[in-house]
Amino acid sequence: MLKTISASLKDSFKLIWKNNSLFVLLLVLQIIFFAFLININLKYQTKILESSVAIADYMSKLELDDVSIASGILEKRNVLGDDPSSISRNYNEIVKNFKLYLIYMFILSIIFISINWAITYKLIYKDYLKRIIKNLFKISIVLSFYLGLIFLFFFSLFNISFSQIASEGASFTKYYVFFVFSMVLIYFMFVSLALLHKTELTNIVQKTLGIGIKKIHYILSVYFINIFLFGSSITLFYYFIERNFFVLMLSIMLIIFSFVFGRIFMIKVVDNITKN
């Protein structure tokens, strides 16, 4: 296993060195993807935060101790204040913005991940335009399946009315199993993407399960190396965010590099183990 992993690492760096223009293009595309990602996050997380703060502010003004509640009931006053519907209104705004956020994230992910993987194939396999277009189609189909299931799970988290939460309580214990299922889907998704260049859609499930299960030690090693590279970059970023501008910029470039390199490395490892 170590021989295959080390050979794949060496091959990945060789490919980057020999195809530096395509590698730079992948870096630029990754930056554009992150820019769109940050923009969408800021837009919708700000709206969600505003609604959450509005609910918190309204709730903080309520007197919900035992004496006040008893007094309100005796005086036939609503214990939830003068405008209790504002809580549900703001909650509905949170749900609406969260769903819109998921929809935009899904579309953005399909577009950019498909393009990035198709160009990564070209860097590795020297594809021509016809093959690139074919790969784009195959990647988008596979991504739509995996990400569709994952996003539907998160979509369902907020597919519940405020009255249901009030009556049943906000217990998300039952969703833990779906969260684990999403992690499993992500694991197999990248295996599928690494196989797609040499595998037809009709055989992708069988091939993915074969590699993902039988060669799990190889795949987990790839994930460990990629996560270590990304984690180290993030650690540098947070440590030097207010200390050293040069190291800060270097850490940002390492974060972007880790995503692009991670794809190349995954494909090379899967390519090498399928040959053995």
N, C-alpha and C positions, 0 to 999 in steps of 0.2 A: 504493500500500500504506500509506504513512504517513498518508494522509487517512482511510483505513478504521480503522486502529489508533487514531488520535487521536479519531475520532468515537466509537469503541466505548468508549474510556476515559471520554470525557465522558458518554456515555449510561449507563455503569455507575455513575458517581458521582451522576448525576441520579436513577437508580432507587433507589439507597441513600437519598438525601435524601427522596424522596417516599414511600418504604415503610420508614421507620425502625423500625417495630414488628416487621415481618417480618425485617428485617436483624438486629435485636437477638435475635430468636428463633433465627436461624441462628447467631449468635455463641454463644448459650447451648448450643445443640445441639452445636456444635463443642467447647466446653469439656467437656461431658458425655462426648463421644466420646474426647477426650484423657484424661479421668479414668479411663475404663474401660481405655483403651490402656495407661496407666501402671500400673494395677493388675495387668493381665495380664502385662505385661513384668516387673514386680517379682516376681510370684509364681513364674513359670516360669524366669526368668533366674537367680533365687536358687537354685532347685533344680538347674538345670544347672551353675551355678558350684560348688555343694557337691559334686556328683559329679565335676566336673573337678578340684577341689582334692584330693579323696580319691584319685583316680588319680595326680595329681602327687606327693602325699605318699608314696604307696606306692612309686612308681617312684624317688623320691629316696633311699629307704632301701635300694634294691638296689645291689649291687656288680656293675657291668656292665663292668668293665675286663677286658682280655684274660686276665690272670692269674687273676682270680676266676672267670671263666667256665670256663676250662680246669680249674681246681681243682674246680669244681662238677660238671663232666662226669665227671671221674675218680672223684669220690666219689659219683656217681649222685644228686646233689642237683638239685632244680629251680632253674634259674638265675633264674626269676621269683619266687623267694621261697616262703614257707610257704603263702601264700594267693593263688596266681596268678589264681584265678577272680574275685577282687574287682575286678580290672581290667575284665573283661568284664561283671560285674554293674553296675558304675558306668557303664560305656559304654552298656549297655542302658537304664539309667535316664536317661541323657542323651538317647538316641534317643526314648524314650517321652515324656519331658517336652517335647522339641522338637516332636514330632508333635502332642501335645495343645495346645501353644502355637499352632501353625499352624492347627489346627482352630478354636480359639476366636477367633483373629485373623480368620480367613475369615468366620465367622458375624457377628462384630462389624462388620467392614467392610461386608458386604452390607447389614446392617440400617441402620447409621447413614449410609452414603454414599447409599443409596437415599432415605432420608427427607430428607437435606440437599439432594440434587439436586431432589427433587420440590417442596420448599418454595421452592427457588431459582427453579424454573419458575413457581411461583405469584407470586413477587415480580415477575418479568419480564412474564409473560403474563396475570396476573390470573385464574388457573385457579379453577374451582369444584371442589367436593368430588369429584364423579364423575371429572373429568379428573385430579385429583391421584391418586386411587386407580389409574386407568389408567396414569398415568406411573410410579407406584411399581412396578407389575407389570412394565412394560417395562424400567425401570432395573434391577430385581433380576435379570431374565433376562440382560440384557447384562453386568452385573457378574459374575454367576455364570459366564458363559462366559470372560471375560477373566481374572478373578481365579482361577477354577478352574484354568486352564492355568498361571498363574504359581505358585500354591500347590502344584500337583502337581509342578512342577519342584523347588521347595525341599523338598517332601516326599521326592522321590526321592534328594536329596543324602544323607539319613540312612537310606535303605532298603538298608543294607548292614551285614552282621554284623561284629563285631569280628575274627573269624577271617579274613574276607576282607581287611580292612584290614591285618592282620598279615602275610598272605601276599602281597598284591598291592601294598601301600603306599598311602598316602593321597594319591593324585594326583587332583586335581580339574580338570586341564587340559581334559578332554573336556567339562566343564560350562560353559566360557566361552561357547561358542556358544549355549547355552540361556539364559545370563545376558543376552546381547545380544538374544536373541529376546524375553525378558521386557521389556526396555526398549522394544522396538518395540511390543509389546502394550500397554504403558502409554501410549505416544504415541497409538496409535489408539483406546484405550479412552476417553480424555477427548474425542476428536473425536466418537465415537459418542454419548457422554452429552450433548454439546452439541447434537447433531442430533435426539435422540429425541423431543423435544416435537412436532416437525413431520414426523417420519418414522416410518413403520410398521416393525415388526420385519422384515417380509419384504424391505424395501428398505434396511435399515440398513447391510449390508455394502457394497453398491454405493456408497451415498452417502458412507460413511466413507472408503473407498479413494479416491473422487473428490476429496473435500476434502483428505484427509490427504496425498495425493500431488501433485495438481495445484496446491493452494494451500499447499504445505508452508512457504513463506516467511512466510505469515500466521501459521500455527500455531506455527512456531518462534519468531516474534516474541512471541506470547502466552506461550509457555513461558519465554522469556528474561526478560520483564517480571515474570512471577509468581515465577520463581526468584530474580531480583534482589531483589524485595520481601521474599521469605522469607529469603534469605541475609542481607540487611541487618538484619532483625529478629533473626536468630540471632546475628549478630556483636555487636549491641548487648547482647543478653542475656548472652553470655559475657564481654563487656568490663566490664559494670557489675554482674555477679553479686555482687560483694563491695564495690562502690564507692558506688553510689547506688541506694537502694531505689525512689525514684520513677521513675527512668529504667529500672530493672529491670522494674517493673510495666508501664511503657509498652511496653517491648520485648515482653513476654508478650502484651499486647493486640494489638500489631502482628503477631505470629506468628499469632494466631487470626484477625485481620482478613485476613491474606494468603490464608488458605485460603478464606474466605467470598467475598472480593472476586475471587479467582482464578476461582471457578466462574462468577460473574456476567460477568466480563470474557470468559472463554472462550465462553460462550453468545452474548454480544453480537457478538463478532468473527465466529463461525461464522454467526450470523444475518445479519450484514451482507454477508458474502462470498457467501452463497447467494442473496441478492437481486440481486447484480451480474451 
